[in-house]
Amino acid sequence: MRALMTLSFFALATGCVGEAQWLPKDLTSTESPGGPAREIKLNQFRDVSAGLPSPPFIVSAASLDGALYALVKDTVGKTNLFRLPSGAEAWEAVALPVTGQERPTFITRLDFSLIVTAADSAGQGGLFQFSLGDETWKKMSAPNYAGSFVVKRGSEWLWATTQGLFASADRGATWSRRSVAGTALFSQPVRRLVASLAAARLFAVSNAGVLMHSDDSGASWNQGLVDGEVTALVAQGAFVLAETAADGTLRSDNYGGTFHPLSMNAKVVSFATLGNMQLVAATAADMRSSDNGGSTWKTMNVGLPPSTSLSSLAQAGSALLASVSGKLFVAQMEQLTTASSAQ
């Protein structure tokens, strides 16, 4: 029979309906490369713009203990952190213990903590942490470098800074340099750092939009997989999708070994991944989902306004945040799977 598996951190008390439940799991953590393909179900998008600058451009987002956190850039390029508590109708600003001209650049959830990277114009910044049970954010014991991304790969945390790629095997307690000193990729903030759980290869997009890859856990980096500027990137297992300024959407099914054109008929603004071949794409025209590693797509604009114009997309646990026509919309993602019952 068909069973509904609901995997959600976030439920809006302001009218969200369906079988949504609160479960302490990420969608990506429940998948394995060899697991069954699961159909994505997206509940209706809801307008949750109250408390945010207009228009809200979502840099990144995360979820912890029932609350959503989002880094939002305003019209003058200033980025601040906001929080939407469970059941709340308006976002509230979050005070980080930043100093001087430091600004948050990226937020993610790693294990049981939220991690924020920060940077200033002088190349300083560091990492800030908020864990389950904490009341305030704290600055982590890490090099005081400007950072742009921190991701988890296996049991390691990888942190991209303007002084190189650093790794931690003890959840951020200590850090050591991973990249070769002087690696040009990290001389400026990277646009993207991607570590697929099911693949050894790491991907990064340089500040100039060049796609780089590493096959030695981030020690050395090379280019040449695709040409031109890369504006969006996602990697899930063997499947890699890149949006390029010159050639549109490109797709690989062999870990980036070769790329082929993918007809999307619209510019992809951003990708999100749910694990095991499940992808979401925000295009200039609509929202789409794929359950086969990006080979085919279907629209999923439930609750979005007509003539949708998406400017940013972020994933926080099982919530999708989409900046559309000057407002922020949030929807829950669910997965449907086929389960066999005992006869």
Secondary structure, 3 states (H helix, E strand, C coil): CEEEECCCCCCCCCCCCCCCCCCCCCCHHHCCCCCCCCEEEECCCEECCCCCCCCCEEEEEEEECCEEEEEEECCCCCEEEEEECCCCCCCEECCCCCCCCCEEEEEEEECCEEEEEEECCCCCEEEEEEECCCCCCEECCCCCCCEEEEEEECCEEEEEECCEEEEECCCCCCCEECCCCCCHHHHCCCCEEEECCCCCCEEEECCCCCEEEECCCCCCCEECCCCCCEEEEEEECCEEEEEECCCEEEEECCCCCCCEECCCCCCEEEEEEEECCEEEEEECCCEEEECCCCCCCEECCCCCCCCCCEEEEEEECCEEEEEECCEEEEEEEEEEEECCCCC
